[in-house]
Each structure stands twice: as structure tokens, then as C-alpha cells.
Amino acid sequence: MTKFNQYHLVLLILTNLSFSFLSSCSLKPVAWTPPEKPTMIDELAFNDKLQTSNKLELKGGFGPEDITFDSIGNMYCGVHKGAKDFSDGKILKISPKGKVETFYEAGSWVAGLHFDTNGNLIALSHRQGLISISPDQQVKVLAKKDEKGRPFLIPNGLDIASNGKIYFSNTSYDQKYDIQYGRKLIMELNPNGGLYEYNPETEEVTTLIDGTFFGNGVVLSQNEDFLLMTETTKYRVLRYWLKGDKKGSTEVLMENLPGFPNGISIRKDGTFWLGFSTRRNDALDDIHPKPFLKKVVYGLPEMMQPKQEKFGMVLNINDQGEILSSLFDTTGETIPEAGAVKEHQGKLYIGGDVVPYISTYSLETDVIN
């Protein structure tokens, strides 16, 4: 090796070390000791049911993080530009015959989606915040900030009550989403964002939970007496009471889940589908109690960073937090992640943060149906 090449090799190493040091200094992690993860037996026993799923390609879009349907069966999802590129995005409309077209050029990733009673598509844009898109595609920004002026930079899951009130989560008011910032949120375990209510009559936002641990999917109960919200980094589901003696209070419905909970949706019987980005990572659980070690790992070059395991997992749970049944793709070959899950006409529609397709799983022959 010539002296010139040696010099450049040393310069490259020093540059990487400097970048790693600066990256690790930007992390402010909290020590947390996760509970020992549950044993995968009984209702959690592995199966490969999800491997029978089919794929609907999204023609270059990635990350159908939520899925909804209009009154005539068209499917909608938000996508971003590339597997690791969240700088641009759109809402796609997919006909019952599988035709994919652009419904709205959002200029960013769009997460939560839900139709209101007037046929407006209520959506959570990472650029515009909480928006309403009319049937003739006129866009109105409903809310960009909470009542304290903090922006909705990673608005995530939403649901709409029969009285028109909109409930939604925001993962962060500090920074927009990219993969590195996602890792930071996982490693730091500092509360950020929150759970909110938007009143369309007063056009006001009310914070219901101030500060969550990667607040994500949101769903109303069948009687609309409570909300469920997933907290991805704490492996749990929270319940926020809207009515009754516990109105305004928050409790943990489920904790020590076997993976990173993401999307959650309701079935006609009042139970819920809970989707996971992936299963728990032993190495991550081991370093959570050690802030310094988390800083070291976070500062590593991207190629040395831990990678998300391809693992499909969906649970059917009830309002007591009991697991009724489970669906898996343990190989991750068909469904590498199941962050979004929505039931429609006898099928489960499954998406995620970076997959380039929506998977469909038939419930017709399953005991869950």
C-alpha cells in the first residue's frame, strides 16, 4: 500500500470515528430494564399461517403504514419514496380489481388514514399534520400543532368517533422521521409526542397523554368508551378512558409483548387486531439498562447497526388484554413486518413501515373467523 493510500485509509477511519463520536454524543438514553420476554407457547405458539398470504405490489411506493377503505371498496394507503427515503410520499388508491393510482401527492409520508361520515379522508401527513381530503380532493389542514405549540412531526395512528371527534397520536414533536431518528427514539426511551383529541366543531386540539414512548397505533373501542394506543418501544398497549368512572385516566392494558407493537384495529366482534413491526431483540433488551453501551451502539456506522429482523406477527386480543389467537410468518419471507393490519370482507390487509406491497391473508378457513 502506498503512503497516499495509507493516508486516505487513516483519514477515512478518523472520519468514521469522529462521526461515530458525534452521533453517540447526540443520544441522551435512559436506563430501562425490560421484563423477561414471554415464552412463545399456548396462544403465542409459532405457526406459519401468514405464509399463505398474497402480495399486492404498490408500484414503487414503500411503507403502507395504515390501510383504509371507502364505501365502494377502494383501498387507500400512504407510501414514502424509497425503502430508506422518507423525504417524499403520497396516498395511493387501489381499486377492488387491484388498479393502483395516486390519490394525493402529499410531499411526505402519510401514516394514519380514516374516512369520516361525510366521505372526507382524514389523514396524518408528516408534512402538514392532521388533514382532511374531500371527495373532490380539496385538502384542508385541521391541525399542525398541539395547544402548547409543539408540531406534529411524526403523526401516526388515528380513529374517528361517531360524534366526529378525531383521536390521533404523534410520535415526536422534535424531529421528522428517518431511519436514524427512529433508532434514536428506540435507544433513548425518552417520552415525546402524545395522544390527542381534535374537535371539528371548535377546531381545537386537546392533549390526552403528554409524552409517550413511541406512541403509534390508535383505535376506539366498540362502545367508544376508551381508546387503545400502542407504545412501540415499551412493548405495550395503553388504554385511555373516554367515559365512565375512569374518564380521563390512563392504564396499561398489555405489557411485556413479544415484539414491537405498531398498528391496531378493531373487528366487528369488538376484539382487536394488533400488528408488530418485528419480534423482540435480545441484544437490544440486554443493552437497555446500560446507557453508555446504548450510546456506543448508536454511534456505530450504519452498516454495523443492528438490523430489524424479518418476522411477521399479528395477534387477536380482547378488551381485557388477553391474547385470543396469533398469526405468524416466522421466516419473514412472505410478510417481513406486519405493522399495519386491517380486516375487510373476510381478509386481513397487512402493511408496514418499509415493505413495497400490501399482503392479503384470507380468514375464511381460519378458526379466527
PyMOL commands that set and color helices and strands:
alter all, ss='L'
color gray80, all
select helices_A, chain A and resi 3-25+42-44+49-52+179-188+232-234+282-287+291-298+302-304
alter helices_A, ss='H'
color red, helices_A
select strands_A, chain A and resi 54-57+67-69+75-80+89-94+100-105+110-115+121-125+129-133+139-143+155-160+166-170+192-199+204-212+215-220+226-231+236-241+250-254+259-266+272-279+312-317+323-329+340-344+347-351+357-362
alter strands_A, ss='S'
color yellow, strands_A
deselect
rebuild
show_as cartoon
